[in-house]
Amino acid sequence: VGTILVITEFMASNGFSLDDEDGDSSDWIEILNPTGDAIDLAGMALTDDSSAPQKWQFPPGAILPAGEFLIVFASGKNRVETGQELHTNFSLSASGEYLALIDADGSTPLSEFAPTYPSQQSDVSFGFGGVYFPKPSPGAVNISPSVSGFVADTSFSVDRGTYEATFTVVVSTPTAGATIIYTTDSSTPSPDNGTQIAGSSAN
């Protein structure tokens, strides 16, 4: 049985979810050791390029205790001092790219998002199981609900403005099965507050 490590969560568009030691909102990658034993990470690597599996290697002495999480900042700062905050020599693309944790043999993916992970949103993390986490939890277990994706922006058949005659407005989204709800009192629309547009899904 090989080493079992998992990239449980990562942030490719960090606005304010977590700052690094310099106070920068760098991208970050969360790794979990779900086993009952500490694992030596020396020789293992993180990469955002499938043709360069050893793009950034963990330093000697980097140990991940049993059941613990490790945050590695994907900042491009390339910091590899054992016992200090770790930073890869690459950052993550919010538009989507390959991401993997490679075993010490130099080629075997222990955990990967291939061929690419999907487009990311600011301060929303993505993780194991191919889901988004609207409330990221770097270094801890996710307890908030995850979502499989996001509804594309709505479009209106008539632009905003001042009109003297009544007219019909068609509001639509390219996301199949989406439910569109609106309010007219500036309150936040929700399944329990507002009017559902006829023809949009109730699922």
FIKEZA-478309 format. One record per residue (C-alpha): x negated, z negated, y; residue number from 1. Coordinates in Angstrom, 1 decimal. Example, Ala and Ser with C-alpha at 12.3 -4.5 7.8 and 13.67 -1.06 7.14 Angstrom:
BEGIN
@x = -12.3; z = -7.8; y = -4.5; n = 1
@x = -13.7; z = -7.1; y = -1.1; n = 2
! end
This chain:
BEGIN
@x = 0.0; z = 0.0; y = 0.0; n = 1
@x = -1.4; z = 1.1; y = 3.4; n = 2
@x = -1.5; z = -0.8; y = 6.6; n = 3
@x = 1.9; z = -1.3; y = 8.1; n = 4
@x = 2.0; z = -1.3; y = 11.9; n = 5
@x = 4.9; z = 0.0; y = 14.1; n = 6
@x = 5.1; z = 1.4; y = 17.6; n = 7
@x = 8.4; z = -0.5; y = 18.3; n = 8
@x = 8.8; z = 0.4; y = 22.0; n = 9
@x = 7.1; z = 2.3; y = 24.8; n = 10
@x = 7.6; z = 3.0; y = 28.4; n = 11
@x = 6.7; z = 6.5; y = 29.8; n = 12
@x = 8.2; z = 6.1; y = 33.3; n = 13
@x = 7.5; z = 2.5; y = 34.4; n = 14
@x = 8.9; z = 1.6; y = 37.8; n = 15
@x = 9.1; z = -2.2; y = 37.6; n = 16
@x = 9.5; z = -3.2; y = 33.9; n = 17
@x = 6.0; z = -4.6; y = 33.6; n = 18
@x = 2.8; z = -4.7; y = 35.8; n = 19
@x = -0.7; z = -4.6; y = 34.4; n = 20
@x = -3.5; z = -6.9; y = 35.6; n = 21
@x = -4.1; z = -4.7; y = 38.6; n = 22
@x = -0.5; z = -5.0; y = 39.7; n = 23
@x = 0.2; z = -1.4; y = 38.8; n = 24
@x = 3.3; z = -0.1; y = 37.0; n = 25
@x = 1.4; z = 1.6; y = 34.2; n = 26
@x = 3.0; z = 3.1; y = 31.2; n = 27
@x = 2.9; z = 0.8; y = 28.1; n = 28
@x = 3.1; z = 0.9; y = 24.4; n = 29
@x = 4.3; z = -2.0; y = 22.2; n = 30
@x = 2.9; z = -2.4; y = 18.7; n = 31
@x = 4.3; z = -4.8; y = 16.1; n = 32
@x = 2.5; z = -6.3; y = 13.0; n = 33
@x = 5.6; z = -7.0; y = 10.8; n = 34
@x = 3.4; z = -8.3; y = 7.9; n = 35
@x = 2.5; z = -11.8; y = 6.9; n = 36
@x = -1.2; z = -11.3; y = 7.6; n = 37
@x = -3.3; z = -10.6; y = 10.6; n = 38
@x = -4.5; z = -7.0; y = 10.9; n = 39
@x = -7.9; z = -5.9; y = 12.3; n = 40
@x = -7.2; z = -2.9; y = 14.6; n = 41
@x = -10.8; z = -1.9; y = 15.0; n = 42
@x = -11.2; z = 1.8; y = 14.3; n = 43
@x = -7.5; z = 2.5; y = 14.7; n = 44
@x = -6.4; z = 4.7; y = 17.5; n = 45
@x = -3.6; z = 5.7; y = 19.9; n = 46
@x = -3.1; z = 9.3; y = 20.9; n = 47
@x = -0.8; z = 11.5; y = 22.8; n = 48
@x = -2.3; z = 14.6; y = 21.2; n = 49
@x = -1.8; z = 15.5; y = 17.6; n = 50
@x = -5.0; z = 17.6; y = 17.6; n = 51
@x = -7.0; z = 14.6; y = 18.8; n = 52
@x = -6.0; z = 11.7; y = 16.5; n = 53
@x = -8.8; z = 9.4; y = 17.7; n = 54
@x = -8.3; z = 10.0; y = 21.4; n = 55
@x = -8.4; z = 6.2; y = 22.2; n = 56
@x = -9.7; z = 3.7; y = 19.7; n = 57
@x = -9.2; z = -0.1; y = 19.5; n = 58
@x = -12.4; z = -2.1; y = 20.1; n = 59
@x = -14.1; z = -4.2; y = 17.4; n = 60
@x = -12.6; z = -7.6; y = 17.1; n = 61
@x = -9.1; z = -6.5; y = 18.2; n = 62
@x = -6.8; z = -8.5; y = 15.9; n = 63
@x = -3.0; z = -8.5; y = 15.8; n = 64
@x = -1.7; z = -11.7; y = 14.3; n = 65
@x = 1.1; z = -11.7; y = 11.7; n = 66
@x = 4.5; z = -11.1; y = 13.2; n = 67
@x = 3.1; z = -10.6; y = 16.7; n = 68
@x = 3.5; z = -7.8; y = 19.3; n = 69
@x = 0.6; z = -6.2; y = 21.2; n = 70
@x = 1.0; z = -4.4; y = 24.6; n = 71
@x = -1.4; z = -1.6; y = 25.3; n = 72
@x = -1.1; z = -0.1; y = 28.7; n = 73
@x = -1.2; z = 3.7; y = 28.7; n = 74
@x = -2.7; z = 3.8; y = 32.2; n = 75
@x = -5.6; z = 6.2; y = 31.8; n = 76
@x = -8.0; z = 3.4; y = 32.9; n = 77
@x = -9.7; z = 3.2; y = 29.5; n = 78
@x = -10.4; z = -0.5; y = 29.1; n = 79
@x = -11.5; z = -1.6; y = 25.6; n = 80
@x = -12.9; z = -5.1; y = 26.0; n = 81
@x = -11.8; z = -7.4; y = 23.2; n = 82
@x = -9.8; z = -10.3; y = 24.4; n = 83
@x = -8.8; z = -8.5; y = 27.6; n = 84
@x = -5.9; z = -6.3; y = 28.6; n = 85
@x = -6.2; z = -3.0; y = 26.8; n = 86
@x = -5.8; z = 0.3; y = 28.5; n = 87
@x = -5.8; z = 3.8; y = 26.9; n = 88
@x = -7.6; z = 6.7; y = 28.4; n = 89
@x = -4.3; z = 8.6; y = 28.7; n = 90
@x = -0.9; z = 8.1; y = 30.3; n = 91
@x = 2.5; z = 9.0; y = 28.8; n = 92
@x = 4.5; z = 12.0; y = 29.9; n = 93
@x = 8.1; z = 11.2; y = 31.0; n = 94
@x = 9.1; z = 14.8; y = 30.0; n = 95
@x = 8.2; z = 14.1; y = 26.4; n = 96
@x = 5.1; z = 14.5; y = 24.2; n = 97
@x = 3.5; z = 13.4; y = 21.0; n = 98
@x = 2.6; z = 9.7; y = 20.5; n = 99
@x = 1.1; z = 8.1; y = 17.5; n = 100
@x = -0.8; z = 5.1; y = 16.2; n = 101
@x = -3.5; z = 6.3; y = 13.8; n = 102
@x = -5.1; z = 4.4; y = 10.9; n = 103
@x = -8.8; z = 3.6; y = 10.8; n = 104
@x = -9.3; z = 6.5; y = 8.5; n = 105
@x = -9.1; z = 8.7; y = 11.6; n = 106
@x = -6.2; z = 10.9; y = 10.6; n = 107
@x = -3.3; z = 9.0; y = 9.0; n = 108
@x = -0.4; z = 8.3; y = 11.3; n = 109
@x = 0.9; z = 4.7; y = 10.9; n = 110
@x = 3.7; z = 5.2; y = 13.4; n = 111
@x = 4.4; z = 8.4; y = 15.3; n = 112
@x = 6.9; z = 10.2; y = 17.5; n = 113
@x = 6.6; z = 13.8; y = 16.4; n = 114
@x = 6.6; z = 16.6; y = 17.3; n = 115
@x = 7.5; z = 14.9; y = 20.6; n = 116
@x = 9.6; z = 12.1; y = 21.9; n = 117
@x = 12.5; z = 13.2; y = 24.2; n = 118
@x = 12.6; z = 13.1; y = 28.0; n = 119
@x = 12.4; z = 9.6; y = 29.4; n = 120
@x = 14.2; z = 7.8; y = 32.3; n = 121
@x = 12.6; z = 5.4; y = 34.7; n = 122
@x = 12.5; z = 1.8; y = 33.5; n = 123
@x = 14.3; z = 2.7; y = 30.2; n = 124
@x = 12.1; z = 2.3; y = 27.1; n = 125
@x = 12.2; z = 4.2; y = 23.9; n = 126
@x = 11.4; z = 3.1; y = 20.5; n = 127
@x = 11.6; z = 2.8; y = 16.7; n = 128
@x = 14.6; z = 4.5; y = 15.3; n = 129
@x = 14.7; z = 7.1; y = 18.1; n = 130
@x = 16.8; z = 5.0; y = 20.6; n = 131
@x = 16.6; z = 4.1; y = 24.2; n = 132
@x = 16.6; z = 0.5; y = 25.5; n = 133
@x = 18.2; z = 0.2; y = 29.0; n = 134
@x = 16.8; z = -3.3; y = 29.1; n = 135
@x = 13.2; z = -3.1; y = 27.9; n = 136
@x = 11.6; z = -6.2; y = 26.3; n = 137
@x = 7.8; z = -5.6; y = 26.2; n = 138
@x = 6.1; z = -8.1; y = 23.9; n = 139
@x = 9.4; z = -9.4; y = 22.4; n = 140
@x = 12.2; z = -8.5; y = 20.1; n = 141
@x = 14.9; z = -6.3; y = 21.6; n = 142
@x = 18.2; z = -8.2; y = 21.8; n = 143
@x = 20.0; z = -5.9; y = 24.2; n = 144
@x = 22.0; z = -3.0; y = 22.8; n = 145
@x = 20.3; z = 0.4; y = 22.4; n = 146
@x = 21.7; z = 3.8; y = 23.2; n = 147
@x = 21.1; z = 7.2; y = 21.6; n = 148
@x = 21.0; z = 9.1; y = 24.8; n = 149
@x = 22.4; z = 9.5; y = 28.3; n = 150
@x = 25.2; z = 11.6; y = 29.9; n = 151
@x = 24.0; z = 14.5; y = 32.0; n = 152
@x = 24.9; z = 14.5; y = 35.6; n = 153
@x = 28.4; z = 15.4; y = 36.7; n = 154
@x = 29.3; z = 18.5; y = 38.7; n = 155
@x = 32.2; z = 19.0; y = 41.1; n = 156
@x = 34.1; z = 22.3; y = 41.6; n = 157
@x = 34.6; z = 21.5; y = 45.3; n = 158
@x = 31.9; z = 20.1; y = 47.5; n = 159
@x = 32.4; z = 16.9; y = 49.5; n = 160
@x = 33.7; z = 17.3; y = 53.0; n = 161
@x = 36.8; z = 17.0; y = 55.2; n = 162
@x = 39.8; z = 19.1; y = 54.2; n = 163
@x = 43.3; z = 19.4; y = 55.7; n = 164
@x = 45.1; z = 20.7; y = 52.6; n = 165
@x = 45.3; z = 19.2; y = 49.1; n = 166
@x = 43.4; z = 20.8; y = 46.3; n = 167
@x = 42.3; z = 20.3; y = 42.7; n = 168
@x = 38.8; z = 19.2; y = 41.8; n = 169
@x = 37.3; z = 19.8; y = 38.4; n = 170
@x = 34.7; z = 17.2; y = 37.4; n = 171
@x = 32.5; z = 18.1; y = 34.4; n = 172
@x = 29.4; z = 17.3; y = 32.5; n = 173
@x = 27.4; z = 19.4; y = 29.9; n = 174
@x = 27.2; z = 16.4; y = 27.6; n = 175
@x = 29.6; z = 17.0; y = 24.7; n = 176
@x = 32.1; z = 14.2; y = 24.0; n = 177
@x = 31.5; z = 12.4; y = 27.3; n = 178
@x = 34.2; z = 10.3; y = 28.9; n = 179
@x = 34.4; z = 10.7; y = 32.7; n = 180
@x = 36.1; z = 7.9; y = 34.6; n = 181
@x = 36.4; z = 7.6; y = 38.4; n = 182
@x = 37.6; z = 5.0; y = 40.9; n = 183
@x = 38.9; z = 5.5; y = 44.5; n = 184
@x = 38.2; z = 2.0; y = 45.8; n = 185
@x = 34.4; z = 2.0; y = 45.6; n = 186
@x = 34.4; z = -0.3; y = 42.5; n = 187
@x = 32.3; z = 0.6; y = 39.5; n = 188
@x = 34.0; z = 2.8; y = 36.9; n = 189
@x = 34.2; z = 1.4; y = 33.4; n = 190
@x = 36.5; z = 1.8; y = 30.3; n = 191
@x = 38.6; z = -1.0; y = 31.7; n = 192
@x = 38.5; z = 0.1; y = 35.4; n = 193
@x = 39.4; z = 3.5; y = 36.8; n = 194
@x = 41.1; z = 6.7; y = 35.8; n = 195
@x = 39.9; z = 8.8; y = 32.9; n = 196
@x = 39.8; z = 12.5; y = 33.8; n = 197
@x = 42.1; z = 14.5; y = 31.6; n = 198
@x = 40.4; z = 16.4; y = 28.9; n = 199
@x = 37.3; z = 14.2; y = 28.7; n = 200
@x = 36.7; z = 12.4; y = 25.4; n = 201
@x = 38.0; z = 8.9; y = 24.8; n = 202
@x = 35.3; z = 8.3; y = 22.1; n = 203
! end
